[in-house]
Amino acid sequence: MKVRESHIDISVVIPLYNEEENVQPLYDILDEVLSGLGKEYEIIFIDDGSSDETYPRLKAIAQRDAHVKVIKFRNNCGQSAATDAGFELAAGDVIIVMDGDLQNDPRDIPKLLEKLEEGYDLVSGWRKNRKDKLLLRKVPSRIANRIICSVTKVNLHDTGCALKAYRKDVVKRINLYGELHRFLPALARIEGARITEIPVNHHPRKYGRSKYGITRTFKVIMDLLSLNLFIKYLKKPLHFFGKIALAFLFMAFLAIVGVFQGMLRGVYGPEEMNVLISIALVFTAGGLQFIFLGLIANLIFITGRKRKLYLANIKE
């Protein structure tokens, strides 16, 4: 059995879901590439609740090679949860993430590491010659990429490429959920990361089938809206709630002005005055509530900790 030393230079994080035929060839290439780097490394496979032989095959590899760790999810939690679990366990100074379908090429890892040494915190892959179907994958991906870049202000040719290299201090500050793995560069930018990209290989899928379809569009849009909110207000949530509170208080002010005008000019009867007073009280209460929500959000941001949304077994 290969023996791993305590300090880890490189962690490779790979989520998988029903990829039994890809497990062994993927490991063989990774073992060849990483062994040739002359650095200490670990490979972290995350089985995202597979229903085929993915986990048994991963477990067999882990028993032979001490560089390999396997996380087994009890049910399918999604790629973001799987990636986050890998981030949590990863101990390397550099953390590399890639898909487990053999479309990403492990032989690109040395290029990512070389670019990272130029002073970047995140190096993203660019599938310049993408081997996917035009209408089902390429066109939606290009449209989504433009929207994502426009919203997040992270200008990459290919935000959807899973193959990326991160410095550990950036990764450990990122909390993933929903479908936010698609927006990792934007989340890293929130943490002040220096980001670049390089062209990488992309291969047609040989085994299994893609887990992504056009139905994911709605999820991406919803998470993009959330991300836009994060980028603007994550570190100052009181500003967001404060704007809403000011709008409510302004409406309350207008209602109060209406009350005084009615009293001075005598243009409103008792019923109209009661309505205006009620409106003023409702909007004042609403404005104060949003201010308190903002204060609570600030406290949560300051004292909050990452909360896991899944159960997992870890195999060392």
PyMOL commands that set and color helices and strands:
alter all, ss='L'
color gray80, all
select helices_A, chain A and resi 20-35+54-64+79-89+106-116+134-152+168-171+180-190+214-233+237-265+270-303
alter helices_A, ss='H'
color red, helices_A
select strands_A, chain A and resi 10-16+41-47+68-73+94-97+122-126+164-167+195-199+312-315
alter strands_A, ss='S'
color yellow, strands_A
deselect
rebuild
show_as cartoon
